């Protein structure tokens, strides 16, 4: 499904089919790496499905899709600048297409926003970051699979180091006034997300 969506998206901005397939193969390869368990194509599909439910609220659907495909392009658990590097990659790619600079900047800001998930003045960005976090509000089995996959991605670190760091991140979200910035995602996932986060904290604190 994602491949067809990407090819259709690119066809609006480039007539070079070979280039389009090269870009897709690059995305597919990055998200299929052996060290990826959560940040995979399945994650992108999940976000796409979430975004599609609010498509009528999104002003720039195409740029939101570009942000989807590139927001986790760079993912190295030993680095702290994955979002910045992914955003730069997106800017580089979009710069080769028939897309104006203002829209490219929006894509950059959308990807950067996934680092802190703070509220934005741009509703498209809020919808995108909410969709990115929607896994937090899934049923417990789905959430459990999510955090187990994240732990596998960080298997370089022993529990002694991983658990406190993970707890700090989870509490960051719990301490937010609202985890989800838009009413759609807040109503659908806020309550369950807080329960899931607290339950994971309890597990990691044992």
Phi and psi restraints in degrees (value plus and minus 20) as a CYANA .aco file:
   2 UNK   PHI     -81.6   -41.6
   2 UNK   PSI     -58.6   -18.6
   3 UNK   PHI     -80.8   -40.8
   3 UNK   PSI     -65.2   -25.2
   4 UNK   PHI     -85.3   -45.3
   4 UNK   PSI     -59.1   -19.1
   5 UNK   PHI     -83.3   -43.3
   5 UNK   PSI     -63.6   -23.6
   6 UNK   PHI     -85.7   -45.7
   6 UNK   PSI     -65.1   -25.1
   7 UNK   PHI     -82.9   -42.9
   7 UNK   PSI     -61.2   -21.2
   8 UNK   PHI     -84.1   -44.1
   8 UNK   PSI     -60.9   -20.9
   9 UNK   PHI     -82.5   -42.5
   9 UNK   PSI     -68.9   -28.9
  10 UNK   PHI     -84.9   -44.9
  10 UNK   PSI     -50.8   -10.8
  11 UNK   PHI     -82.2   -42.2
  11 UNK   PSI     -39.8     0.2
  12 UNK   PHI     -97.4   -57.4
  12 UNK   PSI     -40.7    -0.7
  13 UNK   PHI    -144.2  -104.2
  13 UNK   PSI     -23.3    16.7
  14 UNK   PHI    -173.9  -133.9
  14 UNK   PSI     120.1   160.1
  15 UNK   PHI    -118.5   -78.5
  15 UNK   PSI     -18.9    21.1
  16 UNK   PHI    -108.2   -68.2
  16 UNK   PSI      75.7   115.7
  17 UNK   PHI     -85.3   -45.3
  17 UNK   PSI     -56.2   -16.2
  18 UNK   PHI     -83.5   -43.5
  18 UNK   PSI     -61.5   -21.5
  19 UNK   PHI     -84.2   -44.2
  19 UNK   PSI     -62.2   -22.2
  20 UNK   PHI     -78.2   -38.2
  20 UNK   PSI     -67.4   -27.4
  21 UNK   PHI     -87.8   -47.8
  21 UNK   PSI     -52.9   -12.9
  22 UNK   PHI     -83.3   -43.3
  22 UNK   PSI     -63.6   -23.6
  23 UNK   PHI     -84.6   -44.6
  23 UNK   PSI     -62.1   -22.1
  24 UNK   PHI     -83.9   -43.9
  24 UNK   PSI     -64.9   -24.9
  25 UNK   PHI     -80.4   -40.4
  25 UNK   PSI     -54.7   -14.7
  26 UNK   PHI     -86.0   -46.0
  26 UNK   PSI     -64.3   -24.3
  27 UNK   PHI     -83.3   -43.3
  27 UNK   PSI     -66.5   -26.5
  28 UNK   PHI     -80.9   -40.9
  28 UNK   PSI     -62.9   -22.9
  29 UNK   PHI     -84.5   -44.5
  29 UNK   PSI     -64.3   -24.3
  30 UNK   PHI     -80.7   -40.7
  30 UNK   PSI     -62.7   -22.7
  31 UNK   PHI    -105.0   -65.0
  31 UNK   PSI     -20.0    20.0
  32 UNK   PHI    -132.8   -92.8
  32 UNK   PSI      -5.6    34.4
  33 UNK   PHI     -81.9   -41.9
  33 UNK   PSI     130.8   170.8
  34 UNK   PHI     -82.7   -42.7
  34 UNK   PSI     -45.1    -5.1
  35 UNK   PHI    -110.0   -70.0
  35 UNK   PSI     -18.5    21.5
  36 UNK   PHI    -119.9   -79.9
  36 UNK   PSI     109.1   149.1
  37 UNK   PHI    -142.0  -102.0
  37 UNK   PSI     -56.8   -16.8
  38 UNK   PHI    -124.8   -84.8
  38 UNK   PSI     -65.0   -25.0
  39 UNK   PHI    -100.9   -60.9
  39 UNK   PSI      46.3    86.3
  40 UNK   PHI    -138.6   -98.6
  40 UNK   PSI    -195.2  -155.2
  41 UNK   PHI     -83.2   -43.2
  41 UNK   PSI     -49.3    -9.3
  42 UNK   PHI     -83.1   -43.1
  42 UNK   PSI     -59.2   -19.2
  43 UNK   PHI     -81.7   -41.7
  43 UNK   PSI     -63.0   -23.0
  44 UNK   PHI     -84.1   -44.1
  44 UNK   PSI     -60.2   -20.2
  45 UNK   PHI     -82.1   -42.1
  45 UNK   PSI     -62.1   -22.1
  46 UNK   PHI     -80.1   -40.1
  46 UNK   PSI     -66.4   -26.4
  47 UNK   PHI     -84.0   -44.0
  47 UNK   PSI     -63.2   -23.2
  48 UNK   PHI     -77.2   -37.2
  48 UNK   PSI     -66.3   -26.3
  49 UNK   PHI     -82.1   -42.1
  49 UNK   PSI     -58.4   -18.4
  50 UNK   PHI     -86.7   -46.7
  50 UNK   PSI     -63.3   -23.3
  51 UNK   PHI     -86.1   -46.1
  51 UNK   PSI     -55.1   -15.1
  52 UNK   PHI     -83.6   -43.6
  52 UNK   PSI     -48.5    -8.5
  53 UNK   PHI     -89.8   -49.8
  53 UNK   PSI     -39.8     0.2
  54 UNK   PHI    -139.8   -99.8
  54 UNK   PSI       3.0    43.0
  55 UNK   PHI     -75.6   -35.6
  55 UNK   PSI     -55.9   -15.9
  56 UNK   PHI     -88.3   -48.3
  56 UNK   PSI     -34.8     5.2
  57 UNK   PHI    -114.4   -74.4
  57 UNK   PSI     -29.7    10.3
  58 UNK   PHI    -112.1   -72.1
  58 UNK   PSI     104.9   144.9
  59 UNK   PHI     -93.6   -53.6
  59 UNK   PSI     -64.7   -24.7
  60 UNK   PHI    -139.3   -99.3
  60 UNK   PSI      66.3   106.3
  61 UNK   PHI     -83.2   -43.2
  61 UNK   PSI     -62.1   -22.1
  62 UNK   PHI     -84.2   -44.2
  62 UNK   PSI     -64.2   -24.2
  63 UNK   PHI     -85.9   -45.9
  63 UNK   PSI     -55.1   -15.1
  64 UNK   PHI     -82.9   -42.9
  64 UNK   PSI     -58.6   -18.6
  65 UNK   PHI     -86.9   -46.9
  65 UNK   PSI     -60.7   -20.7
  66 UNK   PHI     -80.8   -40.8
  66 UNK   PSI     -62.0   -22.0
  67 UNK   PHI     -82.1   -42.1
  67 UNK   PSI     -60.1   -20.1
  68 UNK   PHI     -77.4   -37.4
  68 UNK   PSI     -69.8   -29.8
  69 UNK   PHI     -90.2   -50.2
  69 UNK   PSI     -45.5    -5.5
  70 UNK   PHI    -132.4   -92.4
  70 UNK   PSI     -23.5    16.5
  71 UNK   PHI     -88.4   -48.4
  71 UNK   PSI     -45.3    -5.3
  72 UNK   PHI    -136.7   -96.7
  72 UNK   PSI       3.3    43.3
  73 UNK   PHI     -78.5   -38.5
  73 UNK   PSI     -64.9   -24.9
  74 UNK   PHI    -119.5   -79.5
  74 UNK   PSI     101.8   141.8
  75 UNK   PHI    -166.1  -126.1
  75 UNK   PSI      81.9   121.9
  76 UNK   PHI    -150.1  -110.1
  76 UNK   PSI      94.2   134.2
  77 UNK   PHI     -87.2   -47.2
  77 UNK   PSI     -32.4     7.6
  78 UNK   PHI    -110.2   -70.2
  78 UNK   PSI     -24.8    15.2
  79 UNK   PHI    -132.5   -92.5
  79 UNK   PSI     135.3   175.3
  80 UNK   PHI    -128.3   -88.3
  80 UNK   PSI     -14.7    25.3
  81 UNK   PHI    -141.1  -101.1
  81 UNK   PSI      11.3    51.3
  82 UNK   PHI     -80.6   -40.6
  82 UNK   PSI     -62.8   -22.8
  83 UNK   PHI     -85.0   -45.0
  83 UNK   PSI     -63.1   -23.1
  84 UNK   PHI     -82.0   -42.0
  84 UNK   PSI     -63.7   -23.7
  85 UNK   PHI     -88.4   -48.4
  85 UNK   PSI     -57.3   -17.3
  86 UNK   PHI     -86.1   -46.1
  86 UNK   PSI     -60.9   -20.9
  87 UNK   PHI     -84.0   -44.0
  87 UNK   PSI     -60.4   -20.4
  88 UNK   PHI     -84.1   -44.1
  88 UNK   PSI     -58.4   -18.4
  89 UNK   PHI     -81.4   -41.4
  89 UNK   PSI     -64.7   -24.7
  90 UNK   PHI     -81.3   -41.3
  90 UNK   PSI     -63.6   -23.6
  91 UNK   PHI     -80.9   -40.9
  91 UNK   PSI     -62.2   -22.2
  92 UNK   PHI     -81.1   -41.1
  92 UNK   PSI     -66.4   -26.4
  93 UNK   PHI     -87.6   -47.6
  93 UNK   PSI     -68.0   -28.0
  94 UNK   PHI     -84.7   -44.7
  94 UNK   PSI     -46.8    -6.8
  95 UNK   PHI     -87.0   -47.0
  95 UNK   PSI     -38.9     1.1
  96 UNK   PHI    -109.6   -69.6
  96 UNK   PSI     -24.5    15.5
  97 UNK   PHI    -128.0   -88.0
  97 UNK   PSI     153.1   193.1
  98 UNK   PHI    -105.7   -65.7
  98 UNK   PSI      49.8    89.8
  99 UNK   PHI    -153.4  -113.4
  99 UNK   PSI     114.1   154.1
 100 UNK   PHI     -96.1   -56.1
 100 UNK   PSI     142.0   182.0
 101 UNK   PHI     -84.7   -44.7
 101 UNK   PSI     -52.9   -12.9
 102 UNK   PHI     -85.1   -45.1
 102 UNK   PSI     -59.2   -19.2
 103 UNK   PHI     -92.4   -52.4
 103 UNK   PSI     -56.5   -16.5
 104 UNK   PHI     -83.2   -43.2
 104 UNK   PSI     -59.9   -19.9
 105 UNK   PHI     -83.6   -43.6
 105 UNK   PSI     -58.4   -18.4
 106 UNK   PHI     -81.4   -41.4
 106 UNK   PSI     -62.3   -22.3
 107 UNK   PHI     -81.3   -41.3
 107 UNK   PSI     -63.6   -23.6
 108 UNK   PHI     -77.9   -37.9
 108 UNK   PSI     -69.2   -29.2
 109 UNK   PHI     -85.2   -45.2
 109 UNK   PSI     -54.9   -14.9
 110 UNK   PHI     -84.1   -44.1
 110 UNK   PSI     -63.5   -23.5
 111 UNK   PHI     -90.1   -50.1
 111 UNK   PSI     -63.6   -23.6
 112 UNK   PHI     -79.2   -39.2
 112 UNK   PSI     -54.8   -14.8
 113 UNK   PHI     -83.8   -43.8
 113 UNK   PSI     -40.4    -0.4
 114 UNK   PHI     -94.6   -54.6
 114 UNK   PSI     -24.0    16.0
 115 UNK   PHI     -99.0   -59.0
 115 UNK   PSI     -67.5   -27.5
 116 UNK   PHI    -130.0   -90.0
 116 UNK   PSI     -36.4     3.6
 117 UNK   PHI      34.7    74.7
 117 UNK   PSI      18.3    58.3
 118 UNK   PHI    -103.5   -63.5
 118 UNK   PSI     139.1   179.1
 119 UNK   PHI     -87.3   -47.3
 119 UNK   PSI     123.8   163.8
 120 UNK   PHI    -138.3   -98.3
 120 UNK   PSI     138.2   178.2
 121 UNK   PHI     -95.1   -55.1
 121 UNK   PSI     -36.8     3.2
 122 UNK   PHI    -118.4   -78.4
 122 UNK   PSI      98.4   138.4
 123 UNK   PHI     -84.4   -44.4
 123 UNK   PSI     -51.8   -11.8
 124 UNK   PHI     -80.1   -40.1
 124 UNK   PSI     -59.1   -19.1
 125 UNK   PHI     -86.7   -46.7
 125 UNK   PSI     -61.6   -21.6
 126 UNK   PHI     -83.5   -43.5
 126 UNK   PSI     -61.3   -21.3
 127 UNK   PHI     -84.9   -44.9
 127 UNK   PSI     -59.5   -19.5
 128 UNK   PHI     -86.8   -46.8
 128 UNK   PSI     -67.3   -27.3
 129 UNK   PHI     -88.1   -48.1
 129 UNK   PSI     -52.9   -12.9
 130 UNK   PHI     -84.9   -44.9
 130 UNK   PSI     -62.8   -22.8
 131 UNK   PHI     -82.7   -42.7
 131 UNK   PSI     -58.0   -18.0
 132 UNK   PHI     -82.7   -42.7
 132 UNK   PSI     -53.7   -13.7
 133 UNK   PHI    -113.1   -73.1
 133 UNK   PSI     -22.4    17.6
 134 UNK   PHI     -80.2   -40.2
 134 UNK   PSI     -43.2    -3.2
 135 UNK   PHI     -79.2   -39.2
 135 UNK   PSI     -47.2    -7.2
 136 UNK   PHI     -82.9   -42.9
 136 UNK   PSI     -46.3    -6.3
 137 UNK   PHI    -120.7   -80.7
 137 UNK   PSI      -3.4    36.6
 138 UNK   PHI     -96.6   -56.6
 138 UNK   PSI     153.7   193.7
 139 UNK   PHI     -84.4   -44.4
 139 UNK   PSI     142.3   182.3
 140 UNK   PHI     -78.1   -38.1
 140 UNK   PSI     -60.4   -20.4
 141 UNK   PHI     -83.6   -43.6
 141 UNK   PSI     -60.2   -20.2
 142 UNK   PHI     -86.5   -46.5
 142 UNK   PSI     -60.5   -20.5
 143 UNK   PHI     -87.3   -47.3
 143 UNK   PSI     -60.4   -20.4
 144 UNK   PHI     -81.3   -41.3
 144 UNK   PSI     -62.9   -22.9
 145 UNK   PHI     -81.6   -41.6
 145 UNK   PSI     -60.9   -20.9
 146 UNK   PHI     -78.9   -38.9
 146 UNK   PSI     -73.4   -33.4
 147 UNK   PHI     -93.3   -53.3
 147 UNK   PSI     -44.5    -4.5
 148 UNK   PHI     -89.2   -49.2
 148 UNK   PSI     -57.3   -17.3
 149 UNK   PHI     -88.5   -48.5
 149 UNK   PSI     -59.0   -19.0
 150 UNK   PHI     -82.2   -42.2
 150 UNK   PSI     -61.5   -21.5
 151 UNK   PHI     -81.9   -41.9
 151 UNK   PSI     -57.9   -17.9
 152 UNK   PHI     -84.1   -44.1
 152 UNK   PSI     -56.2   -16.2
 153 UNK   PHI     -86.4   -46.4
 153 UNK   PSI     -46.9    -6.9
 154 UNK   PHI    -124.9   -84.9
 154 UNK   PSI       6.7    46.7
 155 UNK   PHI     -87.5   -47.5
 155 UNK   PSI     -28.0    12.0
 156 UNK   PHI     -82.8   -42.8
 156 UNK   PSI     -49.6    -9.6
 157 UNK   PHI    -118.3   -78.3
 157 UNK   PSI     116.6   156.6
 158 UNK   PHI     -92.2   -52.2
 158 UNK   PSI     141.0   181.0
 159 UNK   PHI     -74.4   -34.4
 159 UNK   PSI     -54.5   -14.5
 160 UNK   PHI     -77.8   -37.8
 160 UNK   PSI     -53.2   -13.2
 161 UNK   PHI    -117.5   -77.5
 161 UNK   PSI     -58.0   -18.0
 162 UNK   PHI     -88.7   -48.7
 162 UNK   PSI     -68.5   -28.5
 163 UNK   PHI     -77.8   -37.8
 163 UNK   PSI     -68.8   -28.8
 164 UNK   PHI     -82.0   -42.0
 164 UNK   PSI     -59.4   -19.4
 165 UNK   PHI     -85.3   -45.3
 165 UNK   PSI     -61.9   -21.9
 166 UNK   PHI     -85.9   -45.9
 166 UNK   PSI     -62.9   -22.9
 167 UNK   PHI     -79.8   -39.8
 167 UNK   PSI     -60.2   -20.2
 168 UNK   PHI     -80.7   -40.7
 168 UNK   PSI     -61.8   -21.8
 169 UNK   PHI     -86.0   -46.0
 169 UNK   PSI     -64.6   -24.6
 170 UNK   PHI     -82.7   -42.7
 170 UNK   PSI     -61.0   -21.0
 171 UNK   PHI     -88.3   -48.3
 171 UNK   PSI     -50.5   -10.5
 172 UNK   PHI     -77.4   -37.4
 172 UNK   PSI     -64.0   -24.0
 173 UNK   PHI     -92.5   -52.5
 173 UNK   PSI     -60.6   -20.6
 174 UNK   PHI     -83.0   -43.0
 174 UNK   PSI     -52.2   -12.2
 175 UNK   PHI    -103.2   -63.2
 175 UNK   PSI     -26.7    13.3
 176 UNK   PHI     -86.2   -46.2
 176 UNK   PSI     126.5   166.5
 177 UNK   PHI     -80.0   -40.0
 177 UNK   PSI     -62.7   -22.7
 178 UNK   PHI    -159.7  -119.7
 178 UNK   PSI     110.0   150.0
 179 UNK   PHI     -90.2   -50.2
 179 UNK   PSI     -66.0   -26.0
 180 UNK   PHI    -120.2   -80.2
 180 UNK   PSI     107.9   147.9
 181 UNK   PHI    -104.3   -64.3
 181 UNK   PSI     -46.1    -6.1
 182 UNK   PHI    -122.4   -82.4
 182 UNK   PSI     130.1   170.1
 183 UNK   PHI     -81.4   -41.4
 183 UNK   PSI     -58.9   -18.9
 184 UNK   PHI     -77.1   -37.1
 184 UNK   PSI     -72.4   -32.4
 185 UNK   PHI     -95.5   -55.5
 185 UNK   PSI     -52.4   -12.4
 186 UNK   PHI     -81.6   -41.6
 186 UNK   PSI     -69.5   -29.5
 187 UNK   PHI     -83.9   -43.9
 187 UNK   PSI     -54.9   -14.9
 188 UNK   PHI    -100.4   -60.4
 188 UNK   PSI     -54.2   -14.2
 189 UNK   PHI    -151.3  -111.3
 189 UNK   PSI     -33.4     6.6
 190 UNK   PHI     -77.8   -37.8
 190 UNK   PSI     -73.1   -33.1
 191 UNK   PHI     -81.5   -41.5
 191 UNK   PSI     -67.0   -27.0
 192 UNK   PHI     -86.7   -46.7
 192 UNK   PSI     -57.3   -17.3
 193 UNK   PHI     -81.2   -41.2
 193 UNK   PSI     -63.1   -23.1
 194 UNK   PHI     -85.3   -45.3
 194 UNK   PSI     -57.5   -17.5
 195 UNK   PHI     -85.5   -45.5
 195 UNK   PSI     -64.0   -24.0
 196 UNK   PHI     -82.9   -42.9
 196 UNK   PSI     -65.0   -25.0
 197 UNK   PHI     -80.9   -40.9
 197 UNK   PSI     -64.4   -24.4
 198 UNK   PHI     -86.1   -46.1
 198 UNK   PSI     -56.9   -16.9
 199 UNK   PHI     -87.0   -47.0
 199 UNK   PSI     -59.1   -19.1
 200 UNK   PHI     -86.9   -46.9
 200 UNK   PSI     -60.5   -20.5
 201 UNK   PHI     -78.0   -38.0
 201 UNK   PSI     -63.5   -23.5
 202 UNK   PHI     -81.1   -41.1
 202 UNK   PSI     -61.0   -21.0
 203 UNK   PHI     -86.0   -46.0
 203 UNK   PSI     -64.1   -24.1
 204 UNK   PHI     -91.9   -51.9
 204 UNK   PSI     -40.0     0.0
 205 UNK   PHI    -108.3   -68.3
 205 UNK   PSI     -26.6    13.4
